Amino acid sequence: MFFLLVVIYVAFIGLGLPDTILGAAWPLMRLDLAAPISAAGILSIITSLGTIVSSLLTPKFLRILGTGKLVAFSIAATALASVGYGFASSFGMLCLLAIPMGIGAGAVDVAMNNFAAVHLESKHTSWLHASWGIGATLSPAILSLSILFGSQWRGAYEIVAVILAIVFALVFISLPLWKKIESSNIEQGKANALKNKPPSFGFRKALRVPGMKLSFLTFFFYSALEISTSLWCGTYLIACGFKPEVGAICVSLMFASVMVGRIASGFFAIKFTDHRLIYAGIFIVAAGCLILSLPLPLWMQPICICLLGLGCAPVYPSLIHATPARFGEALSSQAISIQLAGSYIGSIIMPPAFGLVATHFSVHLWPISLSIFVGFLLLCVYLLDFVTRKKLHDSYARERILDILHEVSMESVKRQRLARKRKKRR
């Protein structure tokens, strides 16, 4: 199990590598490929659309391949796409390669998160997402080293491809361990052998499960909050009077605070439940939004940005880990795929939507928009808890009634047998 844990952590680091390298390398890439600066948005949209489609189809492939094989194939697709990026001679080729990049990322994300939610403790879910932050932080550093040694952005993508190939090899070697963990989990369900297998119904039927749409909206507003924070905090600070280099440092501090917060929340998860960590994180973000909205000294605003990052840290991994408890292990892969689809859609739609607000009105409305996202997130989490707890209570009540009826029927059978024996004796 220890070796498999190491492989999963390394895989999450690898998952974070391609996510941030494009933004760091694009100023050089667009010059080499004669593409406009806005073309990066097209690549991002293609990758995100591939990720959304892949995340919705992943439960079906999980039933066919299992987690280990699906993760291995998806990492291989991402590695091959990274190789293609390094050798791309035109922007059109990048657009084609963005499709397998997004498909591989979406499948890995759903499969790994589902495996962590079902088979690992809550602390590991937080630490795994902190590992993603390590990968996301390493990519710009790899790019800097590649430029320093004369390989430019193409060399950086080749290095990322080599690292992903190593991750693929580790996952491939560990395939028997993945299968062993999943098969042992199925054997534990003695009362119902099919209990832990993924459901056989599709996306539309899954959406009709009580709480599933609320779960989609919860992740939609969470991603709207986190991506809007990372995308616009530098612009907001510069508009408030900070120098551009200070704004860039604050963006890095925001990502660092998310990573540190997830490491810390992993330790808190040992003592506190997922629900408490979720609400604690939301209230910390709300406090950060409130302080940002007040007419306080400028030096306090970077502190508020770090507060936003610390608040976001426990929310996402705790929401993921709580999924099997809310919807059952049989529905967890389907639920996580829907949740991540909501997350990707929220990250595509809402940050650019605030960009329109900032263009037509003022970027100083940013704290208000964050407050709106936090308010909707809190409302969705509360309603989701209410619906799923009611559902769990109702299912428990039904099971208890069936148990009582079974006990009563067994008692009546025993009484009938005793009566027959007495008659025979007479």
N, C-alpha and C positions, 0 to 999 in steps of 0.2 A: 504493500500500500504506500510506503514511503516513496519508492521510486516513481509510482504513478502520480503522487502528489507533486513531485519535482517536475515531471513531464507536463502536468497541467499548468503549473506556475510558469514554466518556460514557454508553453504555448500561449498563455495570456500576454506575456511580454512580446512574443512574436506578433500577436494580434494587434498590438498597439503601434508597431513599427510603420506600416504603410499609411496609417491614419493621419500622420502629421508631416510626413516628408514632402508631400505635394505642395503644401502651403509654403514651406521653407525653400523649396527648390524652384518654384514657379518663376520668380524673376529671371533666373538663368535659363530655364527651359523655354520660356516664351521667346527669348531672343534667338536661341538656336533653331527653334521651329517656326519662327516668324509668325507667331500667334499673338492676338491682342491680349491685353492684361485681363480682360473680362472672360476670356475663354476658360479660365480655371473654374469658373462657376458652372460651365457646361460639363466639364469632367466630373465635378462634384455631384451634379444632378444625376448624371448617368450612373455613377458608382452607387449613389444612394438608392436609385430606382432598382438597380440590380440587387442591392442589399435587402430592400423591402420584399421584392418577389421571392428571393431566396429564403428569407426568414419565414414567409408564409408557407413555403413548400417543404421546409426542413422536417416537420413532424412526419410527413409521408416517407421521406428518405431515412429518417431514424428507424422507422419500423422495418425497412428493408435491409439497411446496412448496419445499424447499431451505431453508437456514439463514436467509438474508436475509429472505425473505417471512414465514417463521414467526416470527422475532423481531419484525418490524414489526407483524404482526397481534396478537401477544401483548402488546406494549407498548401498542397501541391499546386492547386489552381492559382492561389495568390502568389506563390513563388514564381510560377511561369509568367504570370502577368507582370511581376516586377522585373524579370529578365527582359520581357518585351518592352517595358518602359525604358530600360537602359539602352536598348538598341533602336528605339523608335526614330523614324526619319521624318515624320510628319504629324501634325495635330490629329488628322483623321485616324492614324494608327493608334494614337493614345486613346481616342474615343472608343475604338474597338476593344482595346485591352482593358478599358475601364469596366467592361461588362463582366469578364471573369473575376476581376478584382473585387467588384461589389458582390457577386454571387458567392465567391469563396468567403469573404468577410461575414456576410449574413449567416451562412450555414454554420461557420465556426462559432459565431456569437451565440446563436440559439442553442446549438448542441452543447457547448461548454457550459453555458449558464444553466441549462436544464440539468446537466449532470451534477454540477455543483449544488444546485438547489435540492436535488433529490438525495444525493449520496454523501454530501459533505456538510460539516457544521457551518453555522452562520459566520463564524470568525473567518473561515477560509474564503467564503464568498467576498467578504470585504477585502481581504488581503489579495485575492486574485484580481479584483478590480484595481487595487493599488499597483499590482504588477503590470496591468495594462498601462498605467500611468508611467511606469519605468520605460516601457517600450516607446510610448509617445514622446518621452523626454529624450530618449537615445537617438531618435531619427535625425533631429537637427544637428546633434553632435557628430553623427556619422557623416552627414553632408559637409560639415565644416572640415572634418579630417580629409574627406575625399577631395575637396577643393584645395586644401593645404598641400596635398601630395600630387596635385595636378590632374586628377581623374574627373574633376568637375561633378556635375549632378548625375551623369550616367554611371560613374563609379559608385556613387552612393546607392543607387538602385540595385547595382550588382551585389554590393555588400549585403543589402537587405535580403536579396534573393538567396544568397549563400546562407545567411542566418535562418531563413525560413526553410531551406532545404535541410539544415541540421535539425530543426524542430520537427519536420516531416519524418526524418529518420528515427528520432526518439519516439514519436507517436506510433510509427510502424512497428518498432521493436516491442512497444508496450501493449500492442493489440490484445494479447491473451489476458492481460490484467484488466483492461476495460470490460472485456466479455465476462470475466470471472465476477467482477463487482456487480454488473447488471444482472447476471443470472442468479447470484446469491440473493439479490434483493427480491427477485421474483419468487424464489423458494421460501422466503420469509412469510409471504402471504399464504399461509396454510388454509385459511378459511375460503379464500378465493384465489385460485392459481392465476387467473387472468387479471388480477387487480392492478398490477403495476405495468401492464402493457399499454402502449399508447392507444388512444381511441381510434376506432375505424371510421368515424364520421368526419366530414370536411369542415372547411372554414366557416361556412354559413351556419351550420348547426352549432358549431362551437360558440359563435357569437350570441346564440340564444341562451347559453348557460347563464344563470343569474350572476351578475357581477362582472361578466367578461367585457362588456362595453365600457363599464366604469373603469376597469383595469386598463383598457386601451387609452381612455382619456387621461388617466393618472400618469401614464408614461408620456403621453403627448405633452402635457403641461410641464412635467419634470424636465424633459429635453428642451422645451421652449425656454425654461428658466436657466438651465445650465449653459446651453449654447449661446443664448442671448448675453449671459454674464461674460463668457469668455470672448465673444465676438465684439462687444460694444464697450466693455469697461475701459479699454485704452482710449478709445475715441471720446468717451465721456470725461475721463480725467484730463485729457488735453484741452477739451472745451472748458473745463473748470479752471484752467490756468497752469497745469503741469506741463513740463517739457516732454517732447515725444519719447526721449530715452527713458524717462521716469514712467511714462505710460506703458512702454514695452516691458519694463521690469515688473510693473504691477500685474500685467497679464501672466508673466512667468510665476509670480507669487501666487496668483489665483490657482494655477495648475498645481503648484507645489503644495498649497494648502489642501487641495482636494486629495492629493496622494498621501500627505501626512495624516489628514483626517480619516482616510480609509484604513490606514495602518492602525491608528488609535481606535477606530470603531470596531476593528477586529477583536481587540482586547475587551472592549465594552460589551461585545456580543457574547462573551463567555458568561456574563452575569445578567445582562438585560435582554429582553425579547426583541424580535424584529420590529414589532409595533411601536415599542417605546423608542427605539432608535430612529424610526421613521419620523415620528412626531417631534422628537428632540431636534432632528436635523431641520425640519420645516420651520420650527419656531426660531432656530438660530438664524436661518435665512431671513425670516420675517423681521427679526431684530436688526439684521444688517440693512435691509431695505428701509426700515424706519429711520435708522441713524443717517443713512445716505440722504434721506428726504429733508432732514433738519438743517438749518443754517449754522453748521458747525465749522471749525477751522479746517483748512484744506488738508493738513497733515493727518487728519482722522480718516479721510476717505480711502487711502490704501489699506488701512486697518479694516475698514468695512468690506473692502473687496476680499481680503483674506477671510473675513467672517462669512461671507457668502460661500466661498470655497469650502470652508470647514462644515458649514451647514449642509451643503449639497453632498458631502462625502458619504454619510451613512445611508442616505435615502435610496439611491438606486440599487446597491447590492442587497439591502434589507428587503426592498420590494420584490426583488428577484427571488431571494431565499424564502420569502413568505408564500410564494405561489403554490407549492404543493400543499401547504396547510390550508390555503383558501379554496383550491379547486380539486385537490386530490392528486396523487401521483400519476394516475391514469391520464389526467388531462393536463399535466404540467407542461409537457413539450408543446402542446397546442396553445396553451395559455401564454407561455413565454414567447412563442413566435408572434402572437397577436400583440403582446405588450411591446416587443421590440419593433414591430411594424409601426405602432403608435409613436414610439420614441423617434424612429427615423423620420416619420412624416412631420412630427413636431419640430425636429431640428431643421427640416427643409423649409417649412412654411413660416414659422413665427419670427425667427431672427430677421429674414428679409422684410417681413411685414413691418417690424419696428424700424427698419431702414427707411421705408416709405414715410413713416411717421416723423422720423428725425429729419428727413429731407424737406417735408412740407411744413413742419412745425418747429420742433427743437429737439436736439439730442439730450437736453436737460430733463426731458420727460422719461428718460431711461429708468430711474428708480421707481416711477409710478407704474411703468409697464411691468417691471419685475414684481412689484407688489400685487398687480393683477394676476400674474402667473402663479405667485405663491398662494393667493386666495383661492384660485380655482384648484390648485393642487391639493390644498388642505381640504376643500370641500369634497373632491373626488375620493381622497383617501378615507375620509370619515364615512361617506356613503358606501364605499367599497367594504370597509370593515363592518358596517351595519348589515349590508346584504349578505356577505359571506358568513358572518357569525350567525345570522338568522337561519341561513341555509344549513350550516353545520349543526345548529341547535335542532332544527326540524329533522335532519337526517338522524341525529342521535336519538331524538324522541321516537322516530319510526323504528329504529333498531331496537330501542328499549321495549317498545310495545310488542314487537315481534318476539323478543326474548321472553317477555312475560307470557304471551300467548303460547309460546312453545313450552314453557315451564308448566303452564296450566294444563296443556294437552297431555304432557308427559305424566302429570299427576293423575289425570283422569284415566289414562291408559293403565297406570299402576293399580288404581282402585278397581277398574274392571277386571284385571287379572286376579287380584285378591278375591273379588266377589266370585269369580268362576271357580277358584280353588276351594273356597268355602262350600260352594254348591256341590262340588265333586266329593268332598269329605262327607257331606250329609248323605 
